[in-house]
Amino acid sequence: MVEPINLNRERKARAKAQAKAKGAQNRTLFGLKKTEKIVAEMEAARARRKLDQTKRED
């Protein structure tokens, strides 16, 4: 005999899985927060400046 299932529980579990998948997709599409982007740009600029300072003129 087949075990009965709770349809409400299954519906909620399916909705939760879909929300989790959509969240993962949005994280890949939209990436970092604005402050994190600014910090990354500042670090890249600092690294470029440091590299330019150590260049040797030929």
Secondary structure as UniProt FT lines:
FT   HELIX           7..30
FT   HELIX           34..53
//
